[in-house]
Amino acid sequence: MIQNVKDGCEQMLIFVKEYQCSKVLNDNTFVRGVWAGAAEWGATNWFPRMKMAGVRQFAWVYSPSEFSKMSTDLTISRTSADLLKDDFIRTFDNITEARKWLQQVTKVI
């Protein structure tokens, strides 16, 4: 499971770079189980690279699975305060609210 999470994240980073995305909607609605073993890596390795690649807003839709939701929260809690400033990452319980946030957020950098 942990390697699958990392592989998916790396693929997302490839797309972000290729398409020069500044906003990401990460829908974990169908993610099940614990993937907390990837939390530290996501927080200290992957999120910094996503930000360096140009991502400015990352909308993260929680899974209904409590274990997956805990893994998401663990990742965010281990992400540096510098990365979390300016609303870089925001969590949502549904995809509609996540989309709405991404559509309303505009930043000039």
C-alpha positions, 0 to 999 in steps of 0.5 A, spaced: 500 500 500 505 504 501 509 503 495 502 504 491 501 511 495 508 513 493 507 511 486 501 515 485 504 521 488 510 521 483 505 520 477 501 526 480 508 530 480 509 528 473 503 531 470 503 537 474 510 538 471 508 536 464 501 540 464 504 546 469 498 545 474 498 550 479 492 547 483 490 540 484 484 536 486 486 530 490 480 525 491 481 520 496 474 518 496 475 511 494 482 510 498 481 505 503 486 502 509 492 505 512 497 508 508 501 512 514 507 509 513 508 514 507 506 520 511 513 522 513 515 521 506 509 525 503 510 531 508 517 532 507 519 529 500 513 530 496 509 536 498 516 540 497 517 538 490 510 539 489 510 546 491 517 547 487 513 544 481 508 550 481 503 547 485 499 553 489 493 550 492 492 543 493 485 540 495 485 534 498 478 530 499 478 525 505 476 518 504 470 516 508 475 510 511 477 513 518 484 509 517 485 513 510 483 519 513 487 519 519 493 518 514 491 524 511 491 528 517 498 525 519 501 527 513 499 534 514 501 534 521 508 533 519 508 538 513 512 544 515 509 550 517 512 554 511 509 549 506 502 550 509 502 557 509 497 561 504 492 555 504 497 551 500 493 544 502 486 544 504 482 538 506 474 537 504 469 532 506 466 532 499 469 533 492 464 539 490 466 543 496 474 542 494 472 544 486 469 550 489 475 552 493 479 551 487 475 555 483 475 561 487 482 561 489 486 566 485 493 568 487 498 572 483 505 570 485 
